[in-house]
Structures are given as C-alpha cells and as structure tokens.
Amino acid sequence: RMGVEAILALLETTANTPACVVSLCGNQSVRVPLMECVQTSNFNVAVLNVGAPAAGMNAAVRSAVRVGISEGHKMFAVNDGFEGFYKGQVSCC
C-alpha cells in the first residue's frame, strides 16, 4: 500500500509540491508533510529492507540511523523483511 502511494505521490508531484512521507494511519496509506515529521520529536523508527539487495542501501540506512539517533529518536532494525517484523525479529540499534 505504501509503495503504491509513494509512486502516486511521485507522479502527482509538481515543482511546488512540498516533500512528504508516506505512512499508514490505521489501514490507509497517507501522505504526511516531511517538515511535520521532522518537527515531531522523540519517536520510534524501524528500518525494514525488502526485496533484492540494492547498491548503496547499507550506507543510506546507516546514515539514516545515525541521524535518527543524533536527533533523539529510538531506532530499530527489522531482520528478514516483513516476515521478520511479523515474527518480532526487531532489535534496538
């Protein structure tokens, strides 16, 4: 759901469209303004990789985790994609 919403957001983007984060609210995909997410303090963030390995993703995830920790957020790693999330294979970074 979130992937489809992200693609729709990209297709609907214009030069004046503010950046957004695709998230879930209940069972619905929603777009939340990026600046609203950035201004929210001390929240939990889980990093979940799904699909085939992609070049540069380890560095991108590592950077995202470091920024999250430096901003005071609690960062989590999810092992084995969605199946690992379902099975509770979540650890604190």
C-alpha positions as CSV (number, residue, x, y, z in Angstrom):
1,R,0.0,0.0,0.0
2,M,2.7,2.4,1.0
3,G,4.7,1.7,-2.2
4,V,1.7,2.4,-4.4
5,E,1.0,5.6,-2.5
6,A,4.7,6.6,-2.9
7,I,4.5,6.1,-6.7
8,L,1.3,8.1,-6.9
9,A,2.8,10.9,-4.9
10,L,5.8,11.0,-7.3
11,L,3.5,11.0,-10.3
12,E,1.5,13.9,-8.9
13,T,4.5,16.0,-7.9
14,T,5.0,19.4,-9.3
15,A,7.7,22.0,-8.7
16,N,5.7,23.5,-5.9
17,T,4.7,20.2,-4.1
18,P,6.1,20.0,-0.6
19,A,8.1,16.9,0.3
20,C,6.1,14.2,2.1
21,V,6.5,11.0,3.9
22,V,4.2,8.0,3.1
23,S,2.9,6.3,6.2
24,L,0.0,4.3,7.5
25,C,-2.9,5.6,9.5
26,G,-4.9,2.6,10.5
27,N,-5.1,0.6,7.3
28,Q,-5.0,3.6,5.0
29,S,-1.9,5.0,3.3
30,V,-1.4,8.7,4.0
31,R,1.0,11.4,3.0
32,V,2.3,13.4,5.8
33,P,4.3,16.6,5.1
34,L,8.0,16.0,5.7
35,M,8.5,19.1,7.8
36,E,5.7,17.9,10.1
37,C,7.5,14.6,10.6
38,V,10.9,16.3,11.2
39,Q,9.4,18.6,13.8
40,T,7.9,15.7,15.7
41,S,10.4,14.8,18.5
42,N,11.4,11.6,20.0
43,F,9.6,8.9,18.1
44,N,10.3,5.3,17.2
45,V,11.7,4.5,13.7
46,A,12.1,1.0,12.3
47,V,14.2,0.2,9.3
48,L,13.0,-2.6,7.2
49,N,14.7,-3.7,3.9
50,V,12.5,-5.7,1.5
51,G,13.5,-7.3,-1.8
52,A,16.8,-7.8,-3.6
53,P,20.0,-6.0,-2.4
54,A,20.5,-2.6,-3.9
55,A,23.8,-0.8,-4.3
56,G,24.3,2.0,-1.7
57,M,21.4,0.9,0.6
58,N,23.7,-0.1,3.5
59,A,25.3,3.3,3.5
60,A,21.9,5.1,3.2
61,V,20.4,3.1,6.1
62,R,23.5,3.6,8.3
63,S,23.3,7.4,7.7
64,A,19.5,7.4,8.4
65,V,20.1,5.5,11.7
66,R,22.9,7.8,12.8
67,V,20.8,10.9,12.1
68,G,17.8,9.4,13.9
69,I,19.9,8.6,17.0
70,S,21.6,12.0,17.0
71,E,18.1,13.7,16.9
72,G,17.0,11.7,19.9
73,H,14.8,9.1,18.1
74,K,14.7,5.4,19.1
75,M,15.9,3.4,16.1
76,F,15.1,-0.2,15.4
77,A,16.3,-2.8,12.9
78,V,13.9,-5.4,11.5
79,N,15.5,-8.6,10.3
80,D,14.2,-10.7,7.4
81,G,11.7,-8.1,6.0
82,F,8.0,-8.3,6.7
83,E,8.2,-11.9,7.8
84,G,10.8,-10.9,10.4
85,F,8.6,-8.0,11.5
86,Y,5.7,-10.3,11.9
87,K,7.8,-12.8,13.9
88,G,9.1,-10.0,16.2
89,Q,12.7,-10.0,14.9
90,V,13.1,-6.4,15.9
91,S,16.2,-5.1,17.7
92,C,17.1,-1.7,19.0
93,C,20.1,0.0,17.3
